[in-house]
Amino acid sequence: MRITHLGHACVLVEAAETRILIDPGSFSSEWHDAQRLDGVLITHQHLDHVDPERASTLLLNNPHASVFTADDVHETVELPGARSVAPGDRMHIGGLEIEAVGGDHAIIHQDIPRIHNLGYVVRVPDAPEEPVFFHPGDSLEAVPEGVDVLALPIMGPWAAMKEHVEFVRALGVPAHSVPIHDELLSDRGRELLGRQIGNLTGTEVVWLRGGKSRDF
């Protein structure tokens, strides 16, 4: 399984000859020219996870991609052909199985209404030796079993490092954690949080900034 971080919360997952893009949002531009996609997954409606100005072009450039979203994403962006899914739903795209987990976005402030948020667990059902990948969106509530590679939201106005540490531990300490949701951080902040989370949990923190890829 190859993982590429395309800025902020956007991740490209490639396995079983299938390419899935998760959360192409407005805080990054590295995904703008993505081609040959088999699927696009949107965790929730916030603009840093789905860019309303660019998403339609992305789908036009990838007309065969299946699109799955949380059920209230249509309130902020129109995605032609998108299908809403709920926690517990399982979808198949190419050679991959995707399970939707979670339900609600983390609490930002008591005065800000909560929206829906789905995490996506990606598996290769015909190759159990392949790692299990998990993108939680903006929530640390769902803790699916068997996660090997975690897209770890490392900073947000809805969480603190102590919560990220406990999230990694609750997941059974995935072997690898790829920091995402990091565009509100300086380089010094990235280094500090990555080092502390790695030291406190034992997960290998794998930075893939700048569109870098790694095979797991």
Residue frames relative to the residue before (quaternion, step in Angstrom):
aa qw qx qy qz dx dy dz
M 1.0000 0.0000 0.0000 0.0000 0.00 0.00 0.00
R 0.1746 -0.7802 0.5955 0.0781 3.54 -0.87 1.02
I 0.1240 -0.7785 0.6144 0.0335 3.54 -0.93 1.03
T 0.0415 -0.7771 0.6280 -0.0035 3.55 -0.94 0.98
H 0.2483 -0.7559 0.5880 0.1455 3.58 -0.85 0.99
L 0.1230 -0.8248 0.5516 0.0184 3.55 -0.53 1.23
G 0.7599 -0.3960 0.1866 0.4805 3.54 1.01 0.87
H 0.8539 -0.0019 -0.0633 0.5166 3.53 -1.01 0.99
A 0.8278 -0.2004 0.1454 0.5034 3.64 -0.59 -1.06
C 0.5504 0.6535 -0.3780 0.3564 3.59 1.26 -0.12
V 0.0103 0.7949 -0.6019 0.0760 3.54 -0.81 1.11
L 0.2165 -0.7366 0.6271 0.1316 3.54 -1.12 0.81
V 0.1240 -0.7792 0.6134 0.0343 3.57 -0.83 1.08
E 0.0148 -0.7981 0.6015 -0.0313 3.56 -0.81 1.07
A 0.2952 0.7164 -0.5860 0.2374 3.56 -0.74 1.11
A 0.8353 0.1613 -0.1322 0.5088 3.56 -1.23 0.52
E 0.6204 -0.5793 0.3216 0.4196 3.58 1.03 0.91
T 0.5744 0.5507 -0.3698 0.4796 3.56 1.15 0.73
R 0.1540 -0.7889 0.5924 0.0550 3.57 -1.02 0.89
I 0.0020 -0.8002 0.5973 -0.0543 3.56 -0.67 1.16
L 0.1859 -0.7689 0.6059 0.0846 3.55 -0.92 1.00
I 0.1344 -0.7971 0.5875 0.0374 3.56 -0.89 1.01
D 0.8915 -0.0026 -0.0309 0.4519 3.55 -1.00 1.00
P 0.0869 0.7909 -0.5935 0.1211 3.60 0.42 1.24
G 0.0497 0.8601 -0.5000 0.0886 3.55 0.13 1.30
S 0.6899 -0.5361 0.3388 0.3491 3.51 -1.38 0.19
F 0.5927 0.5771 -0.3772 0.4164 3.61 1.21 -0.08
S 0.7626 0.2539 -0.1789 0.5675 3.60 1.25 0.06
S 0.2601 -0.7746 0.5597 0.1384 3.55 -1.24 0.49
E 0.4832 0.7141 -0.4158 0.2892 3.59 1.23 -0.22
W 0.6632 0.5036 -0.3030 0.4634 3.60 1.22 -0.36
H 0.4385 0.7537 -0.4339 0.2268 3.60 1.22 -0.33
D 0.7687 0.3484 -0.1919 0.5010 3.60 0.98 -0.74
A 0.2820 0.7849 -0.5115 0.2068 3.60 1.19 0.39
Q 0.0621 -0.7983 0.5988 -0.0189 3.55 -0.91 1.02
R 0.8187 0.2937 -0.2028 0.4499 3.54 -1.38 0.19
L 0.3067 0.7595 -0.5133 0.2561 3.57 1.05 0.76
D 0.3005 -0.7392 0.5774 0.1728 3.53 -1.11 0.79
G 0.8145 0.0247 0.0021 0.5796 3.56 1.19 -0.46
V 0.1307 -0.7418 0.6516 0.0897 3.53 -1.31 0.53
L 0.0989 -0.7984 0.5938 0.0115 3.55 -0.79 1.08
I 0.1190 -0.7827 0.6093 0.0438 3.56 -0.93 0.96
T 0.3478 -0.7664 0.5014 0.2006 3.59 -0.64 1.09
H 0.7944 -0.1585 0.1246 0.5729 3.61 0.99 -0.79
Q 0.7020 -0.5619 0.3015 0.3171 3.51 -1.33 0.35
H 0.4782 0.6811 -0.4596 0.3100 3.66 1.10 -0.20
L 0.5808 -0.6622 0.3595 0.3081 3.53 -0.95 0.96
D 0.6269 0.5194 -0.3615 0.4544 3.61 1.11 -0.40
H 0.6915 0.4177 -0.2781 0.5197 3.59 1.33 0.07
V 0.7752 0.0307 -0.0658 0.6275 3.58 1.25 -0.27
D 0.2578 -0.7974 0.5367 0.0980 3.54 -0.51 1.27
P 0.3282 -0.7854 0.4844 0.2019 3.63 -0.35 1.17
E 0.6522 0.5240 -0.3250 0.4409 3.59 1.14 -0.45
R 0.7782 0.3450 -0.1600 0.4997 3.58 1.12 -0.62
A 0.5393 0.6695 -0.4010 0.3165 3.59 1.15 -0.54
S 0.6509 0.5230 -0.3349 0.4366 3.59 0.91 -0.82
T 0.6393 0.5134 -0.3244 0.4717 3.59 1.03 -0.76
L 0.6079 0.5530 -0.3427 0.4551 3.57 1.04 -0.78
L 0.7003 0.4611 -0.2746 0.4707 3.57 0.88 -0.92
L 0.6088 0.5385 -0.3535 0.4631 3.59 1.07 -0.63
N 0.6886 0.4727 -0.2684 0.4800 3.56 1.07 -0.77
N 0.7521 0.2595 -0.1555 0.5855 3.56 1.30 -0.27
P 0.0401 -0.8807 0.4714 0.0244 3.59 0.69 1.08
H 0.6963 0.4631 -0.2819 0.4703 3.60 1.16 -0.40
A 0.4806 0.6844 -0.4325 0.3369 3.59 1.26 0.03
S 0.3524 -0.6857 0.5946 0.2285 3.55 -1.04 0.83
V 0.1636 -0.7995 0.5753 0.0541 3.59 -0.94 0.94
F 0.0060 -0.7920 0.6092 -0.0406 3.55 -0.80 1.09
T 0.0142 -0.8103 0.5837 -0.0497 3.55 -0.96 0.93
A 0.5841 -0.4793 0.4935 0.4308 3.51 -1.38 0.04
D 0.6179 -0.6458 0.3220 0.3124 3.56 -1.08 0.75
D 0.7150 0.4132 -0.2820 0.4884 3.62 1.20 -0.08
V 0.3548 0.7511 -0.4894 0.2655 3.60 1.24 0.23
H 0.6018 0.5908 -0.3583 0.4005 3.60 1.07 -0.69
E 0.5468 0.6262 -0.4013 0.3846 3.63 1.19 -0.32
T 0.7862 0.2993 -0.1604 0.5163 3.60 1.11 -0.56
V 0.8076 0.0740 -0.0365 0.5839 3.61 1.13 -0.44
E 0.3307 -0.7287 0.5715 0.1815 3.53 -1.07 0.86
L 0.0290 -0.7952 0.6046 -0.0351 3.55 -0.67 1.16
P 0.3272 -0.7766 0.4993 0.2013 3.62 -0.16 1.22
G 0.8323 0.2107 -0.1724 0.4828 3.54 -0.91 0.98
A 0.4677 0.6908 -0.4455 0.3251 3.58 1.25 -0.03
R 0.1862 -0.7594 0.6146 0.1044 3.53 -1.17 0.72
S 0.3386 -0.7376 0.5459 0.2081 3.57 -0.85 0.94
V 0.1280 -0.7809 0.6097 0.0467 3.52 -1.10 0.78
A 0.3199 -0.7408 0.5687 0.1594 3.54 -1.31 0.41
P 0.6672 -0.4814 0.3623 0.4380 3.58 -1.21 0.33
G 0.7526 0.3440 -0.2822 0.4855 3.55 -0.91 0.98
D 0.5541 0.6004 -0.3991 0.4162 3.58 1.22 -0.32
R 0.1507 -0.7597 0.6262 0.0894 3.55 -1.17 0.71
M 0.0910 -0.7905 0.6055 0.0120 3.52 -0.89 1.02
H 0.2283 -0.7487 0.6031 0.1534 3.55 -1.23 0.51
I 0.0017 0.7610 -0.6475 0.0403 3.52 -0.88 1.06
G 0.8143 -0.0682 0.0063 0.5763 3.56 -0.48 1.17
G 0.7950 -0.2672 0.2203 0.4981 3.55 -0.80 -1.03
L 0.6146 0.5646 -0.3356 0.4368 3.58 1.28 0.20
E 0.2266 -0.7176 0.6378 0.1639 3.51 -1.27 0.58
I 0.1139 -0.7900 0.6017 0.0300 3.55 -0.90 0.99
E 0.1336 -0.7775 0.6121 0.0555 3.53 -0.86 1.02
A 0.2926 -0.7446 0.5754 0.1702 3.56 -0.91 0.95
V 0.0125 -0.7998 0.5991 -0.0347 3.57 -0.88 0.99
G 0.6540 0.5301 -0.3755 0.3877 3.55 -1.30 0.23
G 0.1694 -0.8023 0.5569 0.1323 3.54 -0.89 -0.95
D 0.8303 0.0645 0.0157 0.5534 3.57 0.75 -1.06
H 0.5512 -0.5849 0.4954 0.3296 3.51 -1.27 0.62
A 0.5790 -0.5663 0.4518 0.3741 3.55 -1.16 0.57
I 0.5521 -0.6030 0.4589 0.3479 3.57 -1.16 0.58
I 0.2508 -0.7593 0.5858 0.1319 3.57 -0.80 1.06
H 0.7282 -0.2044 0.1666 0.6326 3.54 0.99 -0.96
Q 0.6111 -0.5919 0.3823 0.3607 3.55 -1.08 0.69
D 0.6782 0.4852 -0.2950 0.4665 3.61 1.16 -0.46
I 0.6497 0.4770 -0.3184 0.4990 3.61 1.27 -0.07
P 0.4203 -0.7224 0.4811 0.2646 3.62 -0.54 1.10
R 0.4391 -0.6835 0.5170 0.2697 3.56 -1.05 0.76
I 0.2166 -0.7389 0.6236 0.1350 3.53 -1.17 0.68
H 0.6104 -0.5470 0.4110 0.3991 3.56 -1.27 0.07
N 0.0314 -0.7768 0.6289 -0.0059 3.55 -1.18 0.65
L 0.1202 -0.7832 0.6076 0.0551 3.54 -0.93 0.95
G 0.2391 -0.6968 0.6492 0.1892 3.50 -1.17 0.68
Y 0.2349 -0.7743 0.5735 0.1282 3.57 -1.17 0.58
V 0.1674 -0.7573 0.6274 0.0687 3.54 -0.85 1.10
V 0.1387 -0.8121 0.5660 0.0282 3.58 -0.65 1.16
R 0.0012 0.7961 -0.6026 0.0559 3.55 -0.78 1.11
V 0.3078 -0.6849 0.6209 0.2251 3.54 -1.37 0.35
P 0.2586 -0.8345 0.4571 0.1666 3.61 0.12 1.24
D 0.7089 0.4507 -0.2666 0.4725 3.60 1.08 -0.63
A 0.7442 0.2769 -0.1852 0.5790 3.58 1.30 0.02
P 0.1366 -0.8485 0.5061 0.0725 3.60 0.35 1.20
E 0.5800 0.5785 -0.3858 0.4243 3.59 1.21 -0.25
E 0.5489 0.5971 -0.3970 0.4296 3.58 1.26 -0.29
P 0.5405 -0.6394 0.4291 0.3389 3.62 -1.04 0.67
V 0.4014 -0.6570 0.5811 0.2638 3.53 -1.34 0.39
F 0.1733 -0.8017 0.5695 0.0538 3.56 -0.79 1.09
F 0.0787 -0.8043 0.5888 0.0166 3.57 -1.02 0.82
H 0.0663 -0.7467 0.6617 0.0118 3.55 -0.93 1.08
P 0.2079 -0.8456 0.4797 0.1083 3.63 -0.32 1.17
G 0.4199 -0.6646 0.5079 0.3521 3.59 1.19 -0.22
D 0.6981 -0.4313 0.3408 0.4588 3.57 -1.03 -0.81
S 0.5963 0.5074 -0.4095 0.4683 3.55 0.57 1.16
L 0.2050 -0.7748 0.5886 0.1059 3.54 -1.11 0.77
E 0.4317 0.7361 -0.4300 0.2948 3.58 1.23 0.42
A 0.7141 0.4260 -0.2645 0.4885 3.61 0.87 -0.87
V 0.0271 -0.7990 0.6004 -0.0191 3.57 -0.86 0.99
P 0.0930 -0.8254 0.5558 0.0346 3.61 0.32 1.21
E 0.5074 -0.6621 0.4684 0.2911 3.54 -1.19 0.58
G 0.8219 0.3435 -0.2107 0.4025 3.51 -1.30 0.42
V 0.3786 0.7335 -0.4918 0.2770 3.61 1.17 0.37
D 0.2029 -0.7904 0.5718 0.0848 3.56 -0.86 1.03
V 0.7826 0.1426 -0.0520 0.6037 3.55 1.07 -0.82
L 0.1217 -0.8135 0.5686 0.0106 3.56 -0.62 1.20
A 0.2683 -0.6773 0.6559 0.1978 3.54 -1.05 0.83
L 0.1308 -0.8535 0.5043 0.0132 3.56 -0.11 1.35
P 0.2967 -0.7262 0.5880 0.1972 3.61 -0.57 1.10
I 0.1890 -0.8606 0.4660 0.0800 3.53 -0.19 1.26
M 0.8072 0.0405 -0.0293 0.5882 3.58 1.20 -0.31
G 0.2222 0.7508 -0.6042 0.1475 3.55 -1.00 0.86
P 0.5965 -0.5782 0.4085 0.3782 3.59 -1.18 0.37
W 0.6625 0.5086 -0.2838 0.4710 3.57 1.32 -0.07
A 0.7806 0.2590 -0.1451 0.5500 3.62 1.20 0.05
A 0.2272 -0.7364 0.6177 0.1568 3.53 -1.35 0.22
M 0.7024 -0.4911 0.3007 0.4184 3.55 -1.22 0.44
K 0.6196 0.5553 -0.3598 0.4223 3.60 0.97 -0.74
E 0.6555 0.4972 -0.3091 0.4770 3.59 1.11 -0.66
H 0.6238 0.5271 -0.3418 0.4649 3.58 1.05 -0.68
V 0.6302 0.5331 -0.3301 0.4579 3.57 0.99 -0.81
E 0.6980 0.4612 -0.2813 0.4700 3.59 0.84 -0.93
F 0.5912 0.5602 -0.3581 0.4565 3.58 1.15 -0.58
V 0.6572 0.4945 -0.3057 0.4797 3.58 0.89 -0.93
R 0.6606 0.4990 -0.3121 0.4662 3.59 0.94 -0.81
A 0.6520 0.5243 -0.3203 0.4442 3.59 0.95 -0.84
L 0.6572 0.4999 -0.2987 0.4786 3.58 1.16 -0.58
G 0.5564 -0.6172 0.3890 0.3977 3.57 1.26 0.01
V 0.4876 -0.6839 0.3933 0.3739 3.55 1.34 0.42
P 0.2028 -0.7893 0.5723 0.0916 3.59 0.10 1.28
A 0.5945 -0.5985 0.3963 0.3624 3.57 -1.03 0.73
H 0.8046 0.1233 -0.0286 0.5802 3.57 1.03 -0.80
S 0.0645 -0.7709 0.6326 0.0365 3.56 -1.10 0.77
V 0.1732 -0.7759 0.6027 0.0683 3.55 -0.75 1.14
P 0.3429 -0.7649 0.5008 0.2156 3.62 -0.39 1.14
I 0.0155 0.7553 -0.6547 0.0245 3.52 -1.05 0.92
H 0.7468 0.3809 -0.2846 0.4649 3.58 -1.32 -0.12
D 0.4066 0.7561 -0.3983 0.3230 3.53 0.99 0.96
E 0.4674 0.7274 -0.4267 0.2652 3.62 1.21 -0.02
L 0.6106 0.5214 -0.3690 0.4681 3.60 1.23 -0.02
L 0.6291 0.5531 -0.3097 0.4499 3.57 1.32 0.01
S 0.4123 -0.6268 0.5896 0.2992 3.52 -1.33 0.38
D 0.6670 -0.4768 0.3635 0.4423 3.57 -1.24 0.15
R 0.6283 0.5242 -0.3424 0.4618 3.59 1.02 -0.70
G 0.6509 0.5130 -0.3127 0.4641 3.57 1.00 -0.80
R 0.6214 0.5373 -0.3349 0.4615 3.56 1.02 -0.77
E 0.6750 0.4999 -0.2979 0.4536 3.55 0.85 -0.99
L 0.6605 0.5194 -0.3082 0.4461 3.58 0.92 -0.90
L 0.7081 0.4571 -0.2758 0.4622 3.59 0.74 -1.01
G 0.6524 0.5144 -0.3263 0.4508 3.58 0.92 -0.81
R 0.6683 0.5004 -0.3003 0.4612 3.56 0.94 -0.87
Q 0.6811 0.4946 -0.2961 0.4515 3.58 0.88 -0.91
I 0.6664 0.4914 -0.3098 0.4674 3.59 0.90 -0.88
G 0.6435 0.5148 -0.3240 0.4647 3.58 0.98 -0.78
N 0.6785 0.4967 -0.2939 0.4544 3.58 0.89 -0.93
L 0.7240 0.4638 -0.2507 0.4447 3.58 0.95 -0.87
T 0.7729 0.3457 -0.1846 0.4990 3.58 1.13 -0.46
G 0.4235 -0.6987 0.4789 0.3211 3.58 1.00 -0.74
T 0.4799 0.6392 -0.4594 0.3874 3.60 1.23 -0.02
E 0.4233 -0.6629 0.5434 0.2934 3.58 -1.14 0.59
V 0.2364 -0.7734 0.5754 0.1224 3.57 -0.59 1.15
V 0.0878 -0.8188 0.5668 -0.0246 3.55 -0.53 1.26
W 0.1763 -0.7968 0.5711 0.0890 3.58 -0.33 1.22
L 0.0444 -0.8021 0.5954 -0.0144 3.56 -0.86 1.02
R 0.1936 0.8102 -0.5307 0.1563 3.56 1.03 0.72
G 0.7736 0.3566 -0.2666 0.4509 3.52 -1.26 0.51
G 0.6442 -0.5586 0.3178 0.4147 3.56 1.16 0.57
K 0.3609 0.7424 -0.4924 0.2758 3.57 1.18 0.44
S 0.2535 -0.7516 0.5946 0.1314 3.54 -1.25 0.60
R 0.0165 -0.7617 0.6450 0.0599 3.50 -1.36 0.34
D 0.3403 -0.7100 0.5820 0.2036 3.50 -1.12 0.77
F 0.1451 -0.7915 0.5917 0.0481 3.55 -0.90 1.02
